[in-house]
Amino acid sequence: MPHTDTLAAWPERFQELTQRIALRFGRKDLRRRAETYLQGLLGRVERKNSWQLAEALGDATPHGVQRLLGRANWDADAVRDDLRAYVVEHLGETDGVLIVDETGFLKKGDKSVGVQRQYSGTAGRIENCQVGVFLAYRSSRGAAFLDRALYMPKSWTNDASRRREAGVPEDVTFATKPELARVMLRRALKAGVPARWVTADEVYGSDSQFRRLLEESGLSYVVAVTSAQRLFLGGFYGRVDELTADLATDAWLRLGCGAGSKGQRLYDWAFVEFPHQSGEKWTKGLLVRRSTVEPQERAYYLCRCPKRAAVGELARVAGCRWSIESAFEQAKQEVGLDGYEVRSWAGWHRHVTLSLLAHAFLEVLRAVETSSPPKPIRRLDSAHGARGPSPAHAIGLAGCLSHRALAEVVNVATSPPGPGHEMPLQEPRPLAAR
């Protein structure tokens, strides 16, 4: 059974959350609208679009919701900063992992900002969609998002008419996905987000500027690359799969890198150090993951890490990338990350930011449920007359949160670990001893 203290505490924690962002909404009615929108995202509404959210919140029309996401005067980037501070306050640890990934939002027509036919990892094929690049944070307490960026194809950045219609700011220019990721990483590091590691998939791992930023920032990384990634290592010039084609049997360690929906993720792992790119404190190398069932199925990761790091730690960080996949799924299923019907630049950033904030709220509840003792609730003074949920709203939100999403949250302590929870690792050999 979930802890009674946690069930009793979440209305106060919701009040803490809404008070945190109250200053971002200058008018009392706008603050109230933002609060109820978060309620709707956390509620049992099947599709989190303007019409269904308005109906669930007791509005006769969706005009109030549409105004919040469109014409109202508030800064989504400022709320994003509040989101980041909220996640760090509740989930932050010195050895946290920053995770970069993208997700697609399937759309019809050509009016939604940034939409075009492009590859969507969500669909696994080319679709008419928007693509968002996201920065997430993972610690032993949970995983939540810190930042978001909408990828704008050249078909949009070079079309002045479409830009005007969608309200795209004049200073927005074409940027690749790794460039968007670098901007978000710099923003997080400037804000003092506590992190020791970064992980990302091939789109970002193969970008040398992305890796250089991490090195200049003093961060360790485990970033995926394709088998065709080429290396220049003294006397070796070739693909990563060629470098590791003939690894000795004793080079492999069988290790777990996290628990998934089908049980523990067990793989064989090997690390090849790059001698000419390593120093006294840091080392660089190539991590290889091999399927235990189909040994020819391999994945490759470029790594930079402290000399004292172990192969098991590199495997753990590589496995953390699944945390963001799980977070995408949770955010879409539980808080309507992809349920919007807005078309404008402002509308996309406003809805997505509030959805990520709602997801972070649920993840903090999960962290509270699994912590011992629970983290104390920090009471905040009301800002500009903003109030937390009234008793009636607390009851209403409790009813909303008693659906599947909250059941999953509060029962996590007695449930099997989800994709974002690491399993204990075997004690591997330090890299320095290899």
N, C-alpha and C positions, 0 to 999 in steps of 0.2 A: 504493500500500500504506500502511496505517496506520503511524504511528511506533512502532517497537519500544519506545521509552521509555514511551509512553503505555500500551501493553498491559501492560508490566511494572509500571507505577505504580498502576494502578487498585485492586489489592488494598490497597495502603497508603492510598489515598484513601478507600476504603470503611472502613478502620480509623479513619481520622481522623474520618469522619462518625459512626460509632457511638460513638467516644469523646466526641465533642462532646455527644451527648445522654445519655450514661451516667448523669450526675448526676440526670436526671429520673426514673430508675427505681431505687427504693431498694433492692430486693433483687436479688441476683445472678441468680436464676432469671428474674426479670422482665426484667432487662437482656438476658439471653440470648434470651428470647422475642422481645423487640422487634427484636433483631439478626436473628434468623432470619425474622421477619415481613418485614423489609426485603429479606432475601435472596429470599423468596418473591415479593415484588412485582417484584423485578428479574429474576425467573426466567422460564422458558419456559412456566409454567402458563397454559393458555388462558383460563380464567376465574378471576379472583383472589378467589374466595369462600372462606369458612372451610373447607369440606370439601376443596376441591381444593388450597388452600394447605397444609392439614395433611397431606394425602397426599404432596405434593411434598416436605415437610419431614420425612417419615418418621414422622409421628404416626398412631396407630391411630384416633384420634377428633379432632374439631375443638375439643374442650373447651379446650385450651391457647390456641388462637387466639381463641376466643370470650371467654375470660377476659381476655386482653390488651385486647380491644376493649370489654369490658363491666365486669366487677366489679373488676378489678385497680386498685390505687391509683397513679395517675400523672396528671399534668396535661398535657393536650393543648395548652393555650395556652402552657405553658412550652416545649414542643417546637416550637410555631409560632415562638416568639421565637428559638429556635436555628436554625430554618429561615431566618428573615429574616437573621440574622447570617451564616449560611453563604453565602447568595446574595450579600449585599453584599460579603463578603470576597473572593469569587472573581469576581464579575461587576460589582461596583460601579464606577461612573464618575461624575464630577461632573455630566455632562450626561445622566444616565440618564433614562429615561421611565417613569413610573408609568402602568399601564394597568388600567382597571376594566372588568369584564364579568361576565356570568353564564352559567351553563350548567344544563341540566336533567338530572335522573336519573329515567328512567322506572321506575315502580313499579306493582305490583299490590296491590290491597287498600287499606285505610285505616289501617293500624297504623304504618307507617313515619313517623317524626317529620317534621312539616311537609308531608306529602303531601296533595295535593288535585288536582282537575282545574283546571289553570291552563296558561297559555301556556308552551310550551317552545321556546326558540330552537333547541335541538338537533333537535327533531322538526319544527319549523316550523308547529306547530299546537297546539291545546289538547289536553293529555294528562293522564292521572293521573301526577303526578310530584312530585319534590322539586326545588327550585331553590336553587342556591348562588351567592352573589355572591363574586367573587374579585378580589384585587389582585395584579397581576403587575409584574415589573420587566424593563425592556429596556435593554440597552447594546450597544455594538459587539461585546461578547464573547458575548452570548447572551441568552436570556429564560427566566425562571423565576418561580414564584409566591412571594409573600411572605405572603399572608394569605387567610383564607376565612371566610365567614359563611353560615349556613343561613337562608334566608328563611322566616319563620314567618307564614303567613296568619292572618287573624283567626279563621278557623274552628278554629285550634289555640290561639292565645293566649287566646281567650275560653272555652275548654273545659277546666275544671279536671281533669276525669276523664282526658281524653286526655293532658294535660300530666303528670299523676302517672304514668300507665302508661309514658310514654316517657322519664320522668326529666328533664323540662325544668326548669331552675332557676327558682326563684320570681321572680328579678329580671329574667327575660326577658319583655319586653313587645312589643307589635306595633311593628315598624319597617319603613318602606318600604325598597325596595332602595337608593335614593340615600342614605337615612339610614345604612344598613349600610355603604355605601361611604365615607361621611364618617367614620365611626368608624374604619375600617381605615386611611384616609389619615392621620388624626390620630395613630394609633398608629405608623405608619411614620415620619412626620415627627418625632415625639417621640423615636423611636429613632435619629434621625440618618441615615436612608436618603438617600444622595446622589442627588438628582434635580433636574432643571431643568424638565421638562415633565410634563404629564398629558394623557392622551387617554382617551376613553370614547365609548360609543354614545349614541343619542338618549335612552334612559331616564335617563341621568345628566346629559348635556349640557343637557337642557331644564330641569333643576332649578336654580333661581337660588341656592339655599343651597349647593349643591355648587360652583357657580362662585365664589360669594363666599368660601367656605373657601379655594379655591385662590389667589384674589387676596390674601386676608389673609395667606396663607402665603408670598407672594412668588414663586409658581410661575407659569410660563407654561402655557397650555393650548390644545389644539385638540380641541374636543368636538363631536360630531355633534348636529344638531338636525333635526327634520322640516321639510319644505317649508312646513308650516303655522305654524311658529314666528313669533310676531309681534315686531316691533321698534318701539321708540319712539326716534326719532332726530331731535330738533329738529322740522323740518318734515315728516318722514316718519313715518307710522304705517301699518304693514301687514305682510304676510307676507314671509319672506325670499325666496321665489321671485319675488314682485312687485318687490322691490328690485333683483334681478339679472336681470330678464327681458330687458333691452335693453343688456347689456354690449357695448362695442365689440369689434370683432374683435381689435384689438391689446391688449386687456386680458387675453387668454388666453395661457398658456405651456404647452407640452407637456412634461411632466416625468414621470419614473419615481418611484414611491414604494415600490419593493420588488419582489422576484422571487417569483412564485407558482408553483403546481404546473403552470400552463400557460404559463409564461414570464414575461417582464417585465411589470409592471403599469404601463402608460402611460395617462395621462389628461391632459386639458386642465384647467388650474387658473387661477383668477382670485381676486384679493383686493380687497375693498372696505373701505376704512378708515372708521371712525366718527370723524370729526374732533372732535366734541364730547365723546368719551369717551377721548381720547388726550392724553398729556402729553409732557414732554421725553424721558423714558426709556422709557415704555411706550406701546403702542398697542393698540387693540381694533378688531376688524373681523370681516368675514364671508368665509370661504374657501369657494369653490365648486369642486366637482369635476365635470367633464363627460366623459361617455364619448366616446371617439374614434370609435366606430362608430355609436352612437345618441346624437346630441347632446342630445336631449330628456331623456335619463337623467342626472339631476344629484343630487349629494349636497351637503349644507350643513354648515358647521362654524363655530361661534362661537370666536373666537380672542382670546387676550391674549398679547402677546409683546413682547420688547424692540424698540425702534425700528430697531435694526440688523438685525433678522431678515429673511430673504429668503423669498420664496414657496416656493422649493425646500425650505427647512427646515421650513416649515409642512406641506408635502406629505409630507415624510419622517416627521414625527411622526404625521400622520393615518394613514400607512401602517403605522406601528408597531402599530396596533390589531389588525392581522392576526396579530401575533406571539402574542397570547393565544389566538386561535382555533386556531392551529397547536399551541400548548402544550396546550390542552384535548384536541385530537386525540391528541397524543403521550401525554399522561398517561392517557387512557382506553385506548389501544391497547397501551402499553408497560408501565405500572405499575398497571393495574387501578383507576384513579380511580373508575370507575362499576361495579366488579365486586363491591361489598360486598352483604351480605344482612342487615346489622344494621338494627335498627329504632329504637334509642334515640338520644337526644341525644348522650350520651357516645360511643356507638359510631360515629355519623356523623363527629363531629369527630376522633376518634382515627384512624379509617381514612383519612379524607381528608388529615389532616395528615401521616401517614406516607407516603401516596402522593405528596403534593407534595414531601416530602423525597427520595423515591426519584427523582422526576422531576428535581429540582434536581441530584442526584448525576450523572445522565446528562448534564444540560446542562453541568455543570462538566467532565465528560470531553470533551464536544464542544469546549468552550472551550480545554481543554488541547491537544487535537488540532490546533486551528487556530492556536494561539498560537506565536510564535517569539521567543525560546526558550520552552519550556514553563514554566509557573509552578512554582516549587519546591514540593515537598510539605512542609508544616509538620507536624512530629511533635508529638503531644500526649502528655503523661503520662497513664497510666491513672487513672481516677477511681473510688474505692471498690472497687478490685480489678477493675474492668472490663477485659476483654482484647479485643484486636482479633481478627479471624478467625484461627483456627488454620490450619496448612498445609492440613489436610483441607478446612476450610471455604473457604479461598481457592481450592482446586482446584474444589470444588463450585460456588462462585459463578462461577468462570471458565467452567465448563461451562454454567451458566444464562445468563450474559451473552454467550455466543457465538451466541445465537439472533439473530433479525432485529434486535432493538432495539440490541444492541451492534454488530452489523455496520453499522447505520446511523450509530451514534455514531462509531466509529473510522474509518470510511471517509469521513466528511464532508469531509475535506481534499481528496479527489480526486473528490468528487461535485459536481453542480451545486448552487448555493445553494438552500436551502429557503425556505419562505414567510417565515421570520423574518430573512433576510439582506437588507440593503438593497443596491440597485444604485447605481452612481455617478449623481449627479444633474447635470443641466446647470447652468451657472452663471447663476442668475436675478438679476433686479434687486432691490436692497434695497427694503424697503417704504418707507423714508424718502424714497427717490428717486421714488416713484410719485406 
